[in-house]
Amino acid sequence: MSGTVRLLRVFTSPPERVYRAFLDPAALCKWLPPDGFTCTVHELDARVGGRYRMSFTNFSTGNGHSFGGTYLELVPNERIVHDDRFDDPNLPGTMVTTITFRAVSCGTEVQVVQEGIPEVIPVEQCHLGWQESLTLLERLVEPTIPD
């Protein structure tokens, strides 16, 4: 049986800024990998039917994993849906991640739903990883004072 993670977070930044951070390779490398990991984006074609590929590497051990998928839906500043598949045959199946952005009075509400997490990955670890990543995302997208 596969698992599902659901998260809800509110950011003080506008939807277009938060949405962009999910599709910009340099931004993804700064906030997406779990604590203690680095990220390399090998490919990112942000269009419906476009593909992405990336790797996470444990900074301490050098071990890592690669994965990729296809963008299934892109509604600017509102919704991203993509599938994910690990290269490792021990992590079978296809996950589907849906990210919804909603403008609210203080910024942007972001809802993340990741479904189909392989059985061998504890759902609570995915949940913790997303919480850590979204904290880094918040720091990245915070409004800055103009020069």
C-alpha positions in Angstrom: 0.0 0.0 0.0 1.4 3.4 -0.9 1.2 6.5 1.2 -0.1 10.1 1.0 1.2 13.3 2.5 -0.9 16.5 2.8 0.4 19.9 3.9 -1.0 23.4 4.1 1.2 26.4 4.6 0.7 30.2 4.3 3.4 32.4 2.9 3.6 36.2 3.1 4.7 36.4 -0.6 2.3 36.7 -3.5 1.3 33.6 -5.5 3.4 34.4 -8.6 6.6 34.5 -6.5 5.8 31.2 -4.7 4.7 29.5 -7.9 7.9 30.6 -9.7 10.0 29.0 -6.9 8.5 25.6 -7.8 9.5 25.8 -11.5 12.9 27.6 -11.4 15.8 25.1 -11.3 18.1 27.3 -9.3 15.4 28.0 -6.7 14.5 24.3 -6.4 18.1 23.5 -5.6 18.0 26.0 -2.7 14.8 24.8 -1.0 13.5 21.4 -2.1 16.1 18.9 -0.9 15.6 17.5 2.6 17.9 18.7 5.4 21.4 17.4 4.9 21.0 16.9 1.1 22.1 18.8 -2.0 20.1 18.9 -5.2 21.1 18.9 -8.9 18.4 19.6 -11.5 19.4 17.8 -14.7 16.4 18.8 -16.7 13.3 21.0 -16.2 10.9 21.7 -19.1 8.1 23.6 -17.3 5.2 23.0 -19.7 2.3 20.5 -19.8 3.9 17.3 -21.1 7.4 18.6 -20.2 9.8 16.5 -18.2 12.0 17.2 -15.2 14.9 15.1 -13.7 16.9 15.8 -10.6 19.0 14.1 -7.9 19.3 14.5 -4.2 22.7 13.6 -2.6 23.3 13.1 1.1 26.1 15.6 1.9 27.6 13.5 4.7 27.7 10.1 2.9 27.6 11.0 -0.8 24.7 8.5 -1.3 21.7 9.7 -3.2 18.8 9.0 -5.5 17.6 10.3 -8.8 14.1 10.8 -9.9 12.0 12.5 -12.5 8.6 13.0 -14.0 6.2 14.8 -16.2 4.2 18.0 -15.7 0.6 17.0 -16.0 -1.0 20.4 -15.3 0.3 24.0 -15.0 -2.0 26.8 -14.2 0.2 29.9 -13.6 0.1 31.0 -10.0 -2.7 28.5 -9.1 -1.8 24.9 -9.6 1.1 22.5 -10.5 0.5 18.7 -11.0 3.4 16.4 -11.8 4.2 12.7 -11.5 7.4 11.4 -10.0 9.3 8.1 -10.5 12.5 7.1 -8.8 15.3 5.6 -10.9 15.9 3.0 -8.1 13.9 -0.2 -8.8 13.5 -0.7 -5.0 11.3 2.4 -5.0 8.7 1.3 -7.6 5.5 3.0 -8.7 4.5 6.5 -9.7 3.7 9.3 -7.3 1.5 12.3 -8.2 2.2 15.6 -6.5 -0.4 18.4 -6.6 0.5 21.9 -5.5 -2.3 24.5 -5.2 -1.6 28.2 -4.7 -4.4 30.5 -3.4 -4.1 34.2 -2.8 -5.2 35.1 0.7 -5.2 38.4 2.6 -1.7 38.0 3.9 0.0 36.3 0.9 -0.4 32.8 -0.5 -1.9 29.6 0.9 0.0 26.6 -0.5 -1.5 23.1 -0.3 0.8 20.1 -1.2 -0.7 16.6 -1.7 1.8 13.9 -2.7 0.1 10.5 -3.4 1.5 7.1 -4.2 4.6 7.2 -2.0 6.3 3.8 -2.2 5.7 1.5 0.8 9.4 1.4 1.8 9.4 5.1 2.4 7.9 6.0 5.8 5.2 8.6 5.2 6.2 10.6 8.3 9.7 11.0 6.8 8.2 12.5 3.6 6.0 14.7 5.8 9.0 16.0 7.8 11.0 16.5 4.6 8.2 18.6 3.0 8.0 20.6 6.3 11.7 21.3 6.2 11.7 22.2 2.5 8.7 24.6 2.9 10.5 26.4 5.7 13.5 27.0 3.3 11.1 28.0 0.6 9.6 30.6 2.9 13.0 32.2 3.4 13.6 32.2 -0.3 10.4 33.8 -1.4 10.1 36.4 1.5 9.7 39.9 0.0 13.0 41.7 0.0 13.7 45.4 0.3 14.5 46.8 -3.1 18.1 48.1 -3.7 
